[in-house]
Amino acid sequence: MKKKYHHYALGLFIEEILKIDHVNISKMCCEIDMSKETYEKLKKGMINV
């Protein structure tokens, strides 16, 4: 059975780094091959590991 973990802090950390470095979310997602939908789920802590 797969355990579900919610990583709210990771989403908050990424959001803060983006603000500090003035990084565009679209550009970041493109560079790391992440869809915007996945980014939104990560930011909200909805990614299960």
PyMOL commands that set and color helices and strands:
alter all, ss='L'
color gray80, all
select helices_A, chain A and resi 8-21+25-31+36-44
alter helices_A, ss='H'
color red, helices_A
deselect
rebuild
show_as cartoon
